[in-house]
Amino acid sequence: MALSCSRNRYLLLMAQEHLEFRLPEIKSLLSLFGGQFTSNQEIYGKSPFWILSIPSEDIARNLMKRTVCAKSIFELWGHGKSPEELYSSLKNYPVEKMVPFLHSDSTYKIKIHTFNKTLTQEEKVKRIDALEFLPFEGKVNLKKPQHIFSILEDYGLDPNCIPESPHNIYFGRWIADGQRELIESYSVKKRHFIGNTSMDAGLSFIMANHGKVKENDIVFDPFVGTGGLLIASAHFGAYVCGTDIDYNTVHGLGKASRKNQKWRGPDENIRANLRQYGLEKYYLDVLVSDASKPSWRKGTYFDAIITDPPYGIRESTRRTGSQKEIPKGIEKCPESHVPVSLSYHLSDMFFDLLNFAAETLVLGGRLVYWLPVYTPEYTEEMVPWHPCLQLISNCEQKLSSHTSRRLITMEKVKTFENRDQYSHLLSDHFLPYQGHNSFREKYFSGVTKRIAKEEKCSQE
C-alpha cells in the first residue's frame, strides 16, 4: 500500500557520495535550524530517496542552503510502489494544499527523474499524461515556470539488475536544491594556496555542517595547515582562526606543493585563500603554536573546533621539545638553542585535542576531527573519550584496503573541571587508544606488502 499522507512530509534526493556522512549532516542541520529528525524509514543505507517530516517549508529551505550531501528537496504529495498506488496516494492528498500551486494564474512544468534507469522521451510523456486527473488549471511553461513538479522513480541500486518496474515512485513539488555546486567552486585545484594535505572541498563543508557552524560563530583549527577547513566555516559566516607548528606553512614560505612550481609565491598564505573567495573579513588570525602546549587563557572561546590532525603519513606528527625531554645518552643542546622537535604520539595528540576542546568550547559547541585507524584492529573502544564530550557521530572514509579515517563529531555537554583533564587514564578504553601510535608503521607495512605482491605477480 502507499504511505498515507501526513502533514509536512518532504522527499530528500541525496547525492550518492560520502554515504556514511549524509545522515549525520542532515540531522545536524535540522537541529541547527530548530527542526528534529523524524522519519518513517527505518534504514536509509545507500538509497538516494529519503522521506522526512519537517516542521515547515522555511526549515526545509534553510536545510538546502547548507547541505552538500543532498541534491534537492520536494514537498511530497504522493508515494507508491506502483503507478496505481501513486495515483491513489495523490487522490488522497488534501486538495486545499494543492490549490495554491495549481490555480489558473500560475505556470508550471513536470519533470521526470529516474535513478538507475534511463527512460525514452515517449515513456516520460506517457507518465506525465497519466497525471491528468490532478486539478492543474495553470499554463505549462518549460523555461521559467512558477512551480516545478517532479515524478521520481527508484529502480534500486544494482546497475547489473535493473527491474522492469520501479521499486518506489514519488510525486512532489520542488522546493529547493542543495549546495553541491560549492564542491566545484571551492575546488582545491583552483585554490591559491595549497599543501600536501589540503582538505577536499566537499569534505570541508560536510565537517562544517557536522559542527553546526553558523553566522558569527568563532571556529578554531589547531592543525590549520593551509586553512581549507577555515574557508568552509567562513563561507557559512563564521569568524575563523587557527594554529600550526609549521612556521613555513603559516607564513606561506618554502617549497610549493603544486606541480611545476618550486617555491611558494609572495602572496601564498591562508589570508589570501579567504580573500580569493571574498571571505577575508571573517579571518581573525593564524598563529605559529604547538598544539601540545597550553597557550590560551582558561575560558570558553570557541563555538566549534574543526580540524584534521596529522597522521604521520604526508605530514609528520611532531611537537616542540625541551632539554628535559631529550633522551638520555644524547648530548644536551645549549640553553640558547630553540627547542628541538620531538615525535608526538597520536594517542597523546587526541587526548590533548579532547582536553583542549572540553576547556575552550562553549556548552553545546562541537569538536569535529579525523581519526586514522588500522581497519583490521579497529573497534569502537578506540575512539577517544572525554567526560565533557558526547559522541554525536562516527563516519568512515576508506583510505586503502587496510586503513581508513573516521570523522568523529562530539558535543560539549558538561562544564570542564580540573579533575577531567586526566580522566582518560581511568577509562577502560585507555589501552585500546595506544593502538593509534603505530598507525604509520601499519600503514606503510601494508604498502610494502602490496608492492612486494605486485612485483611477484609481474615476475610470474
Solvent accessible surface area in square Angstrom, and as a share of the most:
residue,aa,sasa,rsa
1,M,204,0.91
2,A,25,0.19
3,L,65,0.32
4,S,95,0.61
5,C,37,0.22
6,S,61,0.39
7,R,177,0.65
8,N,35,0.18
9,R,5,0.02
10,Y,5,0.02
11,L,0,0.00
12,L,0,0.00
13,L,11,0.06
14,M,2,0.01
15,A,1,0.01
16,Q,73,0.33
17,E,71,0.32
18,H,46,0.21
19,L,55,0.27
20,E,87,0.39
21,F,3,0.01
22,R,0,0.00
23,L,54,0.27
24,P,20,0.13
25,E,0,0.00
26,I,0,0.00
27,K,93,0.40
28,S,4,0.02
29,L,0,0.00
30,L,1,0.01
31,S,55,0.36
32,L,36,0.18
33,F,58,0.24
34,G,64,0.61
35,G,12,0.12
36,Q,136,0.60
37,F,44,0.19
38,T,64,0.37
39,S,37,0.24
40,N,106,0.54
41,Q,50,0.22
42,E,165,0.74
43,I,147,0.75
44,Y,22,0.08
45,G,48,0.46
46,K,122,0.52
47,S,28,0.18
48,P,2,0.01
49,F,1,0.00
50,W,2,0.01
51,I,7,0.04
52,L,2,0.01
53,S,42,0.27
54,I,2,0.01
55,P,68,0.43
56,S,42,0.27
57,E,51,0.23
58,D,99,0.51
59,I,22,0.11
60,A,0,0.00
61,R,92,0.33
62,N,49,0.25
63,L,0,0.00
64,M,1,0.00
65,K,132,0.56
66,R,18,0.07
67,T,0,0.00
68,V,1,0.00
69,C,2,0.01
70,A,0,0.00
71,K,91,0.39
72,S,13,0.08
73,I,0,0.00
74,F,10,0.04
75,E,29,0.13
76,L,4,0.02
77,W,0,0.00
78,G,0,0.00
79,H,14,0.06
80,G,0,0.00
81,K,117,0.50
82,S,34,0.22
83,P,54,0.34
84,E,121,0.54
85,E,43,0.19
86,L,4,0.02
87,Y,54,0.20
88,S,56,0.36
89,S,4,0.03
90,L,1,0.01
91,K,137,0.58
92,N,112,0.57
93,Y,12,0.04
94,P,44,0.28
95,V,86,0.49
96,E,127,0.57
97,K,71,0.30
98,M,4,0.02
99,V,76,0.44
100,P,71,0.44
101,F,39,0.16
102,L,4,0.02
103,H,74,0.33
104,S,71,0.46
105,D,121,0.63
106,S,1,0.01
107,T,32,0.18
108,Y,25,0.10
109,K,39,0.16
110,I,26,0.13
111,K,101,0.43
112,I,29,0.15
113,H,62,0.28
114,T,31,0.18
115,F,42,0.18
116,N,36,0.19
117,K,56,0.24
118,T,125,0.73
119,L,11,0.06
120,T,81,0.47
121,Q,129,0.57
122,E,142,0.64
123,E,64,0.29
124,K,65,0.28
125,V,68,0.39
126,K,148,0.63
127,R,61,0.22
128,I,56,0.28
129,D,83,0.43
130,A,39,0.30
131,L,3,0.02
132,E,152,0.68
133,F,74,0.31
134,L,10,0.05
135,P,57,0.36
136,F,41,0.17
137,E,116,0.52
138,G,14,0.14
139,K,152,0.64
140,V,94,0.54
141,N,52,0.27
142,L,124,0.62
143,K,189,0.80
144,K,174,0.74
145,P,24,0.15
146,Q,118,0.53
147,H,37,0.17
148,I,36,0.19
149,F,0,0.00
150,S,6,0.04
151,I,5,0.02
152,L,0,0.00
153,E,4,0.02
154,D,14,0.07
155,Y,1,0.00
156,G,12,0.12
157,L,89,0.44
158,D,70,0.36
159,P,91,0.57
160,N,141,0.72
161,C,93,0.56
162,I,78,0.39
163,P,36,0.23
164,E,154,0.69
165,S,72,0.47
166,P,15,0.09
167,H,93,0.41
168,N,26,0.14
169,I,6,0.03
170,Y,8,0.03
171,F,0,0.00
172,G,0,0.00
173,R,14,0.05
174,W,87,0.30
175,I,1,0.01
176,A,16,0.13
177,D,76,0.40
178,G,7,0.06
179,Q,35,0.16
180,R,71,0.26
181,E,102,0.46
182,L,12,0.06
183,I,46,0.23
184,E,105,0.47
185,S,57,0.37
186,Y,17,0.06
187,S,16,0.10
188,V,32,0.18
189,K,180,0.76
190,K,114,0.48
191,R,6,0.02
192,H,76,0.34
193,F,0,0.00
194,I,26,0.13
195,G,15,0.14
196,N,85,0.43
197,T,61,0.36
198,S,27,0.18
199,M,12,0.05
200,D,67,0.34
201,A,3,0.02
202,G,2,0.02
203,L,3,0.02
204,S,3,0.02
205,F,2,0.01
206,I,3,0.01
207,M,0,0.00
208,A,1,0.01
209,N,0,0.00
210,H,1,0.00
211,G,3,0.03
212,K,45,0.19
213,V,0,0.00
214,K,98,0.41
215,E,128,0.58
216,N,110,0.56
217,D,8,0.04
218,I,62,0.31
219,V,1,0.01
220,F,3,0.01
221,D,2,0.01
222,P,8,0.05
223,F,32,0.13
224,V,6,0.04
225,G,22,0.21
226,T,11,0.07
227,G,0,0.00
228,G,6,0.05
229,L,10,0.05
230,L,1,0.00
231,I,2,0.01
232,A,2,0.01
233,S,0,0.00
234,A,0,0.00
235,H,62,0.28
236,F,18,0.08
237,G,7,0.07
238,A,0,0.00
239,Y,76,0.29
240,V,0,0.00
241,C,14,0.09
242,G,1,0.01
243,T,6,0.03
244,D,19,0.10
245,I,44,0.22
246,D,38,0.20
247,Y,120,0.46
248,N,71,0.36
249,T,18,0.10
250,V,15,0.09
251,H,87,0.39
252,G,4,0.04
253,L,85,0.42
254,G,26,0.25
255,K,139,0.59
256,A,19,0.14
257,S,41,0.27
258,R,70,0.26
259,K,177,0.75
260,N,149,0.76
261,Q,59,0.26
262,K,141,0.60
263,W,140,0.49
264,R,41,0.15
265,G,24,0.23
266,P,147,0.93
267,D,62,0.32
268,E,18,0.08
269,N,36,0.19
270,I,3,0.01
271,R,99,0.36
272,A,5,0.04
273,N,0,0.00
274,L,0,0.00
275,R,103,0.38
276,Q,78,0.35
277,Y,42,0.16
278,G,59,0.57
279,L,16,0.08
280,E,55,0.25
281,K,150,0.64
282,Y,37,0.14
283,Y,30,0.12
284,L,85,0.42
285,D,71,0.37
286,V,13,0.07
287,L,88,0.44
288,V,66,0.38
289,S,22,0.14
290,D,14,0.07
291,A,38,0.29
292,S,25,0.16
293,K,84,0.36
294,P,134,0.84
295,S,76,0.49
296,W,87,0.31
297,R,209,0.76
298,K,163,0.69
299,G,31,0.29
300,T,77,0.45
301,Y,77,0.29
302,F,4,0.02
303,D,40,0.21
304,A,1,0.00
305,I,0,0.00
306,I,3,0.02
307,T,0,0.00
308,D,30,0.15
309,P,1,0.01
310,P,29,0.18
311,Y,31,0.12
312,G,6,0.06
313,I,42,0.21
314,R,173,0.63
315,E,66,0.30
316,S,68,0.44
317,T,26,0.15
318,R,88,0.32
319,R,53,0.19
320,T,47,0.27
321,G,4,0.04
322,S,45,0.29
323,Q,53,0.24
324,K,191,0.81
325,E,71,0.32
326,I,22,0.11
327,P,80,0.51
328,K,203,0.86
329,G,88,0.85
330,I,106,0.54
331,E,156,0.70
332,K,127,0.54
333,C,39,0.24
334,P,95,0.59
335,E,169,0.76
336,S,107,0.69
337,H,94,0.42
338,V,114,0.65
339,P,76,0.48
340,V,40,0.23
341,S,64,0.41
342,L,35,0.17
343,S,79,0.51
344,Y,7,0.03
345,H,95,0.42
346,L,9,0.04
347,S,3,0.02
348,D,62,0.32
349,M,1,0.01
350,F,1,0.00
351,F,16,0.07
352,D,48,0.25
353,L,7,0.04
354,L,2,0.01
355,N,17,0.09
356,F,44,0.18
357,A,0,0.00
358,A,0,0.00
359,E,42,0.19
360,T,6,0.03
361,L,0,0.00
362,V,50,0.29
363,L,109,0.54
364,G,42,0.40
365,G,4,0.03
366,R,16,0.06
367,L,0,0.00
368,V,0,0.00
369,Y,0,0.00
370,W,0,0.00
371,L,0,0.00
372,P,0,0.00
373,V,2,0.01
374,Y,48,0.18
375,T,46,0.27
376,P,93,0.58
377,E,85,0.38
378,Y,43,0.16
379,T,66,0.38
380,E,130,0.58
381,E,81,0.36
382,M,15,0.07
383,V,11,0.06
384,P,4,0.02
385,W,102,0.36
386,H,7,0.03
387,P,38,0.24
388,C,0,0.00
389,L,9,0.05
390,Q,96,0.43
391,L,84,0.42
392,I,66,0.33
393,S,15,0.10
394,N,38,0.20
395,C,3,0.02
396,E,37,0.17
397,Q,43,0.19
398,K,140,0.60
399,L,74,0.37
400,S,36,0.23
401,S,115,0.74
402,H,24,0.11
403,T,0,0.00
404,S,0,0.00
405,R,31,0.11
406,R,32,0.12
407,L,0,0.00
408,I,0,0.00
409,T,1,0.00
410,M,5,0.02
411,E,37,0.16
412,K,5,0.02
413,V,75,0.43
414,K,64,0.27
415,T,91,0.53
416,F,36,0.15
417,E,73,0.33
418,N,118,0.61
419,R,184,0.67
420,D,7,0.04
421,Q,68,0.30
422,Y,134,0.51
423,S,17,0.11
424,H,21,0.09
425,L,91,0.45
426,L,157,0.78
427,S,22,0.14
428,D,137,0.71
429,H,56,0.25
430,F,57,0.24
431,L,139,0.69
432,P,47,0.30
433,Y,1,0.01
434,Q,63,0.28
435,G,26,0.25
436,H,3,0.01
437,N,50,0.26
438,S,38,0.24
439,F,4,0.01
440,R,116,0.42
441,E,105,0.47
442,K,42,0.18
443,Y,49,0.19
444,F,75,0.31
445,S,46,0.29
446,G,13,0.13
447,V,32,0.19
448,T,88,0.51
449,K,142,0.60
450,R,121,0.44
451,I,80,0.41
452,A,55,0.43
453,K,139,0.59
454,E,99,0.44
455,E,95,0.43
456,K,129,0.55
457,C,78,0.47
458,S,92,0.59
459,Q,153,0.68
460,E,160,0.72
